């Protein structure tokens, strides 16, 4: 998809690719941010720009001349932004990626934040940047008007004295934050207990923030690790609650956890330990070039921010098939309405429904 900015044409593509033409690589809230910057001459005098939650690289690419630092929460974000830099012949050396848990080494004059769906994640972002801003910093937050909730203002008030809101433009609005409040930083970790009374900790913004997800709970009540399953992969591991349960059943098994989310993987590291436990932050299984598994377990994502997209899950199912040992199995739990059984039957030679209730299904697949 092409975008013209000040007579320069940019081409921005989604990563991973999608066949759904309604899913675009940017929205009007990001355009609104750019218009605000130009209208208020905020780009000419800035010595440091930080961009947060730029999923496909629209802001990063169009502001590449300002050599921004970019906070990425997903490995797929990094890949997407990098690919779009290459697509537009931009210099990747001028771009610095940071995780949400890393600190910038300088005071930031201008921060551009596309507000995420998770209020907790919005709070984590503001909490993390507060040490790198001063009274001259402007934070411009973009969102679609239909996604506004009063908690956004309440969260912003914890960190800023001056909070203003723009007029609506193309169904989007901006929050402008100034005058940071220098108070003691709050915790960015939630903790809850499972049905087995295990304590699970996770960073704000990770899926199922203060309780076990119902689908995961249904899976763990039904899933038994077989004696032959000595290599296990928790695909889309989140906070590691599934892997932790499987480790209890099979302490000697080699367990790998993989998730696209940096915060999820860092959360999982707090919850599951062991010399035979390995963590991977990635959105594909390509890094397991010579590795196969006896058991792959998955509670696949289908919500990505405000988008619903099962294409990514189906892609992971296909990759999982190639990573199973000859007698290995792929077990997943999913919402019944997603109708994953139809797709799984086409991908795997053997598919059966292990268990189901009104809301969830557990599928078992073999090659």
N, C-alpha and C positions, 0 to 999 in steps of 0.2 A: 504494500500500500504506500502510495507516494504522498508526501507533504511538502508544500512550498513555504519556506520561511525566509523573508527578506530576499526574495528572488533566487534563493538557493534551494534546489530540490533534494529532498531526502527520501530514501526508500526504507521503510521499516517493515520487517517481517516478524511473524510470531515464531517462537521456538518453544516447544516442538510444533511442527506444522499441524494444521487442522483442516478438515474438510468442511467445517461449519463456517459458512461465509458470514454469519452474523457475529462471529467472534473476531473483533478487530484488535490491532496491536497498540492502540491508544484510545482515549476518550476525550471528551471536550474539557474535562477538568484539567487535563495536562496542557491543553491549548490555552485554557484560562490562566494558568500559572505563567506561561510564556508571555501572554498579552500583558499581564500585570507587571512583569519584570521590565518589559520594554516601555510601557506607559509611565512607569515610575522611575525610569533610568537607574535600575538597581544592578545592572550588569557591568557598567563601565568602571566603577570604583571598587569592585570587590576583590579582595586578596585571597579569599577562600570560599569555595562553594561546595556544599554537601548536598547530595541527592539521595533521598530515601524512598524505597518501595517503587522503584522504576522497573516494572516487571519485564518489559520488552526493549527498553533502551530509548524510548522516544525522547525524554528529557536529556538523557546522557548524550545522545547523538547531536541533538540540536544545540546543546550548550558545550560541545566538545572543545571549542576554542577557549573556554574558560577553565580547562583542565580540572574538571570536578573530581572530588572524592565521591564514591558511590557505595552506600551501604546495601549489601545484598543479603537476603535472608534465605535464598534458595540457590542451589547450584545451577538450576536451570536458568535463573535470572542472569547469572554470570555468563553462561553460555550464550544466552539470547543477546545480551548487550554486546558481547564480544563479536558475535556474528554480524550484528548490525553495524558495528564500527567498521568491520572489514568490508561489508557490502557497500558502505558509503565512503570507502577509502580514507578513513579517519585514523589517526595515530593512536594506537592502543597504549603506547608508552606514556601518553599524557593522562591516562586514566588510572586511578587507584581504587581498588576494591577493598572494602572493610566489611567485617561481619558486624551484626548488631551488638556483639559483646566486646568489640575492639574500640579503642579510643583514637580519635584524631590527635595528631601531635601539635596542632595549632588551634588558635581561636578562629572560629568560623564566622564570617560576616553574613552569609546568606545560606539558608537551609530551605530546600524544596522537598516537601513531603506529600506524597500521594497517600491520603488517609486509608489505612487497610480496613477490611471488614471487622476484624477483631479489635474491640476497644482495648483489650489487654495489651495487644501488640502496639497500638498507638501510644499507650502509657509507657511501655518499655522503651520505645523510640525516644520519647520526650525525656524520660529519666536518664537515658544514656547520653544524650547530647548536652545536658545542662552544664556539664563541666567545661565544655568547649565553646561556650557562647558568653557574650557580655552585653552591656547596655546598648551597643551599636548593632547587635545582631537582629536580623529580621527572619522570621520563620514563616514561609508561605505554604499553607496546607490546602490541597485541592481535593474536592469530593463531588460526587453527583448528588444533586439536591434530594433525590428520593432516598438516599442512604443516610441522610442526616439523623442523628439522635442526640438528645440533650446531654448524654453522658460525655460526648466529645468536648463540650464546653466545660463540664465539671472537671474532666481530666486536665484540660488546658489550664484551668485556674489553679491547679496544684503547682504549676511550674512558671506561669507568666502572669504579670499584672495587667498588661495591656492586650486585650483580645478584641479584635474587630472582625466583622463578617462582611464580605462583599455582596453586591447585588448579584442576582442570578444571571448567568449567561449560558445559553445553550444547555439549560437544565443542570448546570453546575454552579458551584459556589466556592469561595475561598475563605479560610480562616487565616487571619494575619496575627501573628503572635510576636510581642515585643516585651522588653523589660523583664528579664528572667528573675525568678524568685530564688535566691540562694538559700535553700533550706537543705536539711539532711536528706540524702537520697533514700527513696523507699525501696523495699524489696521488690525484685522482679521475678521471684520464684513462688509458685503455688505448690502446696503439699496436700495430699489426700491419702486415704487408706483404702485398700482393696478389700474384696470379699474374704481374702485370706489374711487380712490385717497387715499386709505389707504396706510400707510407706512409700509412696511414689511422689517424686519431686519433678517439676518441670518449669521451664521458663515461660513467662507470659507470652501468649500468642500461639502456643503449641496446642494442637487439637485435643479437645476434651480437658478443659483447664482445671477443673476441681472435682472430678469424679470419673470413675471408669465408664467408658463408652458402652452403651447397652449392647451393641453388636459384638464388641470385644468380649464383654462378659459372657454373652451367649456362646461364643466360640470357645472360650477357656473352660467353660463347664462341660463341653463335649469332646474337646480334642485330647487325644492320648498319643504320646510319642511312642513309636514302636522301638523294640530293642535294636533293630537293624538300622535305625536312623541316627547315624553318628555325626552327620554334617547337616546343619540346619541354617536356613536363611529366613530372617524376619524381614519381609519386603514391605516397605512403607512403615517402618518400625515405630514411628512416633516417639513417645517417651520410654519405650522399651518394655512396656508392661507385658506384652505377649512373650517376648524373649525371656523375660525374668521367670514367667510361669513355666515355660518349656525347660529352662535350666533346672528348675526344681524337680521336674520329672526325669531329666536325663543330664545329671551333673557332669558326666564325662564327654558329652557331645561338644563338638566344635560349633559355636554359634556365631553367625554373622548378622549384623543389623545394618540396614541401608535405608536412607530416607533423603529426599530432596532438600528437606529443611535443615539448616544449620542449627537452629534452636532445638529442633527435635533430637538431633544426634547428640548435642551437648547435654540435653536433658537425660537421654538414655544413659549417658556415661555416669550420671549421678545414681542411677537405679540398678544397674547390673554390672557386676565385677567378675573378673576371672582371667586367668592366663589363656583360656580357650575361647575368649569373647573378643570379637573384632568389629570395629565401627567404620562405616563408609558413608560419606555424604555425596550422593549422586542421584541423578534422576533416571539412570539406565543401569543395566547390568553388564555393560561393556567392559568394565574394569575386571570382571571375573572371567578373564580370557580363557584360562585353563582350569577353571574351577567348576565342579558340579556338586549338586546337593541331593541328599536323601529325602529331605523334607523342606519345602518352601511354604511358608505360612504368610497370609496376607489379609489385612483389612483395608481394601484399596480405597484411595481417595476418589471422590467424584465432584467435590466442591473445591474450586480454586478461586479464593476471594468470593466475588459475587457471581462467578460463572459456574455453571454445571457442565461438565465435559467428561464423558466416559471414554473418549478416544485414548486418553493417556493410560487409563486402567487396562484397556484392551491391548495396548502396546506392551504393557508390562506382562500380561498373561502370555503373549507370544514369546517374549524374551524368557519367561520362566520355563516354558516348554523346552527350550534349548539348553537350559541349565540344570535339568533333572538327570540324575543317574538313571540307568535303564529300568530299575525297579523303584525309582523315587516317586514321590507324590507331591502334588500342589494342592494345598487346602486353603480356602478363603471363605470369609464371611461377608455377606453383602445384603443390602436392603432388597427385599423381595421385588419391589417395583422396578428395579433396574434391569431385571430379566437377563442377568449375566449367564444363566444356564445355556441360553441359545448360542451365545458367543463361545462359551467354553467347549460346547459339543463340537463346534467347527474347528477349534484349535487343537484339542487333545483327542487322542484315539479312544480314551476311556474317561467318561465323566459320569458321576453319580451324585445324587443329593444325599448328603450324610444326615442332615437334620434340618428342621425348619420350624418356625412358629409364624404367627400372623405377620410379623415385620421383617424377620431375618431368615436367610438361608445359608447353610454351610455346604459348600461344594468340595468334592474331592476329585482330582484329575490325575491321570497317569498317561504316559506315552504308550 
